[in-house]
Each structure stands twice: as C-alpha cells, then as structure tokens.
Amino acid sequence: MQPTGDLRGDAVHVGGDARQRFYDSRGYGRPVGGNAIELSRVEAAHLLFRGDLSGVRLGGDGDDPAGFERFFVDSAAAADRFAVRYLVYADLRDRGFYLSPAREPWPGGRADVADAVDVVAYERGSTPDTGDVHYPVRVVGERESVPADDVAGQTLAVVDEESDITYFETGRPDLTGSTDYDPPADLTGVLLADRVVVWDAPPALYERGFYGQPLSGRAAAVEGIVQLSLVEAASLAADGVLRLSEVVVGENGDGDIEPTGDDDTVPAGDDHASATAAIVARGRAVEGDRFGRRLATYRDLRERRTVPKTGFKFGADFRTYLDVETVEDLPHSEHLVRVVEPDHVFAPRELSLDVRLAGGVRKKLVFALVDGNGDPGGAGTDDGIEWLSVGRLTP
C-alpha cells in the first residue's frame, strides 16, 4: 500500500516510513522530524505520476485524496510556472539525477544558488545531504525572457511549446590568448567614409598581427596597402601607433568633421589623440553608441592577446583567434562574440539560434556585456565588460 500525503500550505506532508522510503533512498523531500518528510508540489506530482504516492489530500472536508491529474491541475493554478518546472524536474529525474527544488519557500537543500534557480541537480551519486551541486537549473518557457546580467553559472532549461526541453550551460569564459605581436609605432593612414587606409603598412601588420585586410590583386602594381576597419584603426590610434594624414569627408559630410575648403579632405592633425577623436567620431556617425561598445570589446580582447576579426559572416560582432603566429598558418577561430548592453534581455528563440549557429561552425558563443556607451575616455577603453558564454548541454 502506497502512502498518502496531506497538502499543508505549499508543501505535501507524508508520514509513516516516508523518510526511509523517499528521502534516504531517493533524495525526495526534506525531513521534518521523526520519519516524516515534506515534499514540494513538483516532487509530490512526480511521485504521484510514478505511483509511489496513492494520493494527496488537498484539505477539503471529506475530500478524497487527489490523484496525479487533479493534483497537477490544482498545482498549476496555485504555483508559478508549475507545469514547465515539473517537466524539467521529471526529465532530470529520468536522467538519473537527485534533485532539490530551490524556489522559495523551498530552500534547495544546502545549496547556495541564485534566486532565479528553480531546481538543483546533484552530482550523480550525490544526495541533498552531500550538497555537491552539478547543475543549478533555471527553468524558462519558450516565450519568457532571460536577463543577460544574472544568468552566468546557471543551467538554462528551456521548455518549448511542445514540451521539449533544451539545456544550455552558461559561464564566464577564459578568452586569454597567446598572440605575440606589437604593431609599429609609426603608422599613418587616411580616414575614409567607413575605414582607414594605410598606404605603406609593414607586411607584419597583417601577416603577424592580423590587422586589417590587404588591398591586393593578381595584377597589383602597388604593394603595402592595408585597409583597417574603424574599430581596428581607433584601437591602434588610442594605443599611440596610428596617425592620420588626412580625413576624407563624404558627400553628406559623414562624421562630425567638416571640410575647410572646396575639396573633400580636411587636415587630420599629426597626433594620436586627434586621430583617435576623428576615427571615433566617424564610427559614431555610422554606427551610433554601439560603436563605442564594440570598440571597448575589441580593445579588451587585444589586451588579452586575442585577435578579434569581424564576425559578420556569422551574424556576430567578432570572431576570435587565441593564437596567431602567421596568417598563412591561421587556425580556426574559437569564439563568436556578440556585444550587448548589460540590461540586454535574451529571448530563448534568439539564444537558441545563436548557439546553434555557433555550434554549426565549431565555435563557442560569447557575449560581451558592455556598460554605458563603452567609451568613457573617448578611446573605447572600458573596465565594465562582463563576459558570458552560452552553449548547448546534454545533462
């Protein structure tokens, strides 16, 4: 004969030999004295589904104990997001994990986890008594949203409209590279509408540092021309290695710089600060505040001895190379980087698409959470970057 539980507030009380039967042997519930335990609604529903509880009395006078169907409906009406939390709980149980619910008023065993975590899954072979948490699981419905700034270290369990579950692991990535190249301190370029051209660039600028893109062709009679993106050029100028000989203004006066004569060029000044200001102004003119955030991200990656290049082909801001010795022997890029603001909110569908794309091209997806406009000093330097990695997970 299977025991019957009694719903008391938000927990289901089970007496008799419940502690030995459910808690000690399988990690359900929490002891409350003697051999009695309390189960969360999710745990009680799972035991009802398995036939290990004969029913749960819901508290009405003369009411017969509720079976799984009635208890599930009652719980869905009484508890926030009960249905999706139950689906994830049942799936992880079927995968062999011992679990503890973590939502208040349920403390999640002894685990110290974020308030957003719904359930903790222990290392296989571990129980709530040992407290060795393997996955702090945050349950998310397909149409819910996830703030980017409080998800690192959590396991996202996304339940779609057909009740399928997709798991994502999140964390703080190590983006430290080993690229050993310092650019020369005497580069001079011309600022065009959306790029900077260096006419006499040393070969190592591209071949060793992987800066820019050479302007070349089979019948080229001119060598040494490298086109830099605006973020590359602004970073080099801020580092004191790039000056501008002139600034070319477009037909609509792109940027904050106006011509001084009848031609389409203006003096650029011969110092690095002027070059930095001109390039950053042009970047903001063509891209808005997002340029500053991308520049801060680029500079942070370069300081880590990592080489960032455009991620346009992959729908990202950058792709990264941790170890570049020569472009001729270039390894595959390791990460795709998307730059977002700290208050960015993920839509699960968007996150799934980004992770799937990164995995399809054998890269890891990383987000740079850049505070403000990412450009407090005018040169894209910023200490407020938080890094977040997201990837598919099979528990």
N, C-alpha and C positions, 0 to 999 in steps of 0.2 A: 504494500500500500504506500503510495507516494504522499508526502506531507502536503498540507495546505498552508498558505500564507495569509497574513492579515495586513491590509494596507493601513499604515499609520502615518499620516502626513504624506511625506514624499518617499517613504521607504516601505518595503514589504517585510514584515516580521515573520520569521519562521522559527518554531521551537523544535522540541524533540532532539534528535541527533543531528540537527542541521549543520552544526559546526563541523563535525567529522565528515558528514556526507557531502557538503558543498564547499566549505571554506578550506579545511585542511587538505582535502584530496584534490580539489579542482580550482581553488582560488576565487570562488564566488563570494560576494558579500563582505561583511565585516562583523567580527564578534561583538556582542553587546552584553555578555555576561552568561556564565554557565555554558550550555551548549547551543544557545540561541544565536541567530545572526540576523542582520538586516541586509536586504537586497535593494539595490536601486531598481527603478522601474524597468530599465533596459535589461538588467540581469534577470529579473523575475520573468520578463517576457521570454527571454531565451530559454530559461528552464521550463516554462510552460510549453514552448514550442517543441522542446526535446522530450516532453512527457515526464520530466523529473519532478515537477510540481503537479499536483492534481487540480489545483485551482487557487485563486486569490480572492478572499473576501474583501469587497470594496467598501464595506462599512454600513450599508443599508440594513435596516431591521428586517430579519427574515430573508435576506437576500442570499441566494445560492452562490457559492464560490464561482467566480468568473473563470472561464477557460481562456485560451490564448486569444481568440477573436475579440471577445468583449473587453478583455484587459488591454489589448493592443489599441482598440478604438478609444477607450477611456484615457489611456496614457497619452495618445496623440492629441487629445483635446486638452489635457491638463499640463503637459510638459512641452517646453520649447523644442521644436525640431526633433521630436522623439523618433519619427519614422526613419529619418536619414541616419540618426545616431544608432538606432537599432540595427540597421542594415550593415553598417561598418562594424559594429560590435560582433554581430553574428559571423561576418566574413572572417574577421581576425581570429575568432574562436575556432572556426573551421580550419584555419591555417595552423592551429596548434599553439596559439599564444594564450597565456593567462593575462587577464585584463583587470583594470580598476577604472570605473567611471571617475572623472575628475571635475565635473561641473558641480558648483555649489548647489545644495548643501552637502554634496558628496566629495570628500577630500582627495580621492585618488590615492588611497593608501598613504605611504610616507613620501611619495614623490613630490618634489618641489618643481612645479610646472607653471607655465603662464596661464592666466585666467581664461584665455581663448581655447585652451586644450580641452577636449571633450573626454578623452579616454587615454590611459597609458597602457602600452603593451610591454610586458616584461621580457627580458632575455629568455629564450627557450630554456627551460629547466629552472627558471626563477619563478618565485611567487610574490604576492604582495608583501609577505614577511621579509623577504630579502631586499626588495626595493631596487633591483637592478633594472632600470627602465631602458628599453631598447628604442621604442617609438613613442614620443608624446604626440598623440594624434589629434588633429583639428579637423572636425567634420564640416564639409562645405557642400551645400547644394549647388547644382549647376547654375542657378540663377542668382546666387548670393555673390558677394564681393569680398575680397581679401585685402586689407591694408598692407602695403609693402613694408612698412616700417616696423611691424611687430610679428613677423612670421618666421624669422630666421631660427633655425634649430628645431622647427616643428615638422611633423609629417602631415601633409595635407591629404585628406581622403575626400575626393570629390565624387559626389553621387549624382549621376546624370538622371534625365527624366525617365529612363528605362530601368533605373535602379542598378545599373552597372557602376562599379567603383574603380576610379583611377587614383593611384597613390603617387604623390610627389614628395621628394625629400628636399629640404631647404637648409642652407647653412651659410657660413662665412668662408668664401673661397680663398685659397692662397694663390695670389697672382704674381708672386715673385719670379722674375726671370733671371737669365744669366747672359743677356746680350751685352757684349763688351765693345762699345763704340762710343766715342765722344766726338761730336762734329767739330769742324774747324771754326775758329772764332772770327773769320773774315769773309763771310758770305754776303753777297749783295744781290738783291733781286728787284723786280718790278712788280708792283701790285696791279693786277688786272681786275676785272669785274668780280670774279669769284675764285681766284687763285693767285699765286705768286710764282713768277718765272725767274729762276736763277740761271744766268746765261753761261757762266763759266764754273759750274759746280765741279768739285773734285769727284773722281769716279767712286770713291769710298762712301760718299754721302748716300748714294743709292745702294751700291753693291754691299756695303758693310752695315750701314745704319738703317737701310731700307726706308729712307726718307724720300717722299715724292715719287714721281714717275718720269723716266727719261723721255724726252721728245726725240724720237728716232724713227728710222725707216730704212728700207733697203738702199735707197738712192740718196741718203742723207749726206750732205757735204759739210754740215756743221755738227760738231760734237760738243758734249758737255752741258747740254741744256736739260734742266730738271724742272718739272712743274710741281709745286708744292700745294697741297690743299691749304685752306685758310687756317685750320687748326694746327697743322704742321708748322706753317710759317709763323703764326702767332707764338707758338711754343718756342721755336728757335729764336725769335726776336726777344722774347721775355728772358731767355737764357743768355742773351748778350752775344749771340753768334750770327745774327742776321740783321742787315740794314736794308733800307730801300733807297734806290737811286731815283725812282720816280713813282708816281701814282697815276694810273690811267683811270679817268672818270668816264663812265658810260654815258649814253645819250641822255639818260634821265638823272645824271648826277648821282649814281649809286653811292651810298655811303654818306657820311657827314662831311665829306671833303669837297669843296667847290673849286673849279679851275680859276686860275688867276689871270688868264689871257684868253686868246682866241682859240688855242689848241685844246686838246683833251687831256693834258697832263698837268700835274701840279708838283711843285717841289716836295720831296718827302722828308727833308731833314736828314742829317747824316748820323743820327744817334739811334741807339737801340730802343729807347723809350718812345721816340717819335714813330719808329717803325711798328712797335707793339700797338700803340694807340691807333695808328692808321689801319692796321690789319684787323684789330678787334672791332673798330667802328664799322669796317666793311662787313665783317662777319655778322654783326648785329643787324646791319641793314638788310642782309639777305636771309637771315635765319631767326632774328629776334633774340630773346633772352636764352633760348635753347642753345645758342652758340656758346655762351659763357659756360653752361653746364657741360657741354661736350668738350670744351677746351680744358676745363678743370679735370675731367676724367682722363683725357689724353695725357695731360702733364703728370697726373698721378701714376698712370701706367708706365710712362717713360722713366719716372723716378724709380720705379720698381725694376728697371732693366728689362722691361717687357716692351715689345714693339706692337703698337696698335696701328692697324690699317683700316680703311673703310670697310664696313660690313654691309654696304648697300645691296650687294647681290643676295644676301641672306636676310634682308629685311631688318638689319640691326644697325647700330651706330658704328661699331667697330668689330673687327676680328683681331685676335691677338696671337703673337708668336712669342714664346717664352725664351727661345734660344736661337738667335740668328747669328751665324758666322759669316755666311755669304749668301746673296740672293740666288746664286747659281745652285746652291745646295740647301734650298729652303725647305724646312719641314712643313708638315701640315699645321695650320693654325689650330689652337687648342680651345679657344673660347669665342663665343659671340657675346658682345656686350651691348646692352640697351641702357641708355641714360634716361632716368626718370627723376621726378621730384620726390622728396621724402613722403609727401602726402598722397603719392600715387596709389590708386586702388586697382588691384587686379580683378578682371573678370575671368572666372575659371575657363571659359572657352578661349579667351585670348591667351591665357597662360598655357593651356594645353597645346594650342597651335604653335607657340614659340618654342616650347620644349620639344615637340615632335619635329619641328624643322631643324633645330639644333642637333638632335639625335640622328636625324636622317643624313646629316653631313658630317657626322662623327665629331661633334663639338659639344662643349658644355655651355649652358646658358647662364649668363651672369648679368645682374642688374647693378648699375651704379646709381645709388640714391644720393643726389647732389642737392645740398641745401641752397636756398635762395636762388640767385641767378648764376651761382657757381663762379663768380668773377669779382670778388670784393676788392681785389687790388688792381683790377684793370688788365691783368695778365693771365687770368684763368687759374691762378693758384688758389687752392681751397683745401682746408683741413676737415671739411664737414662731409666727406664722402663716406657712405656706408656701402659695403659690398654684400650682395646677396646672390647666392647660387640656387638654382632650381633644376631638378632633374627627375626623370621617371624612376619609380621604385617598385620592386616586387617584394613584398614582405615575406 
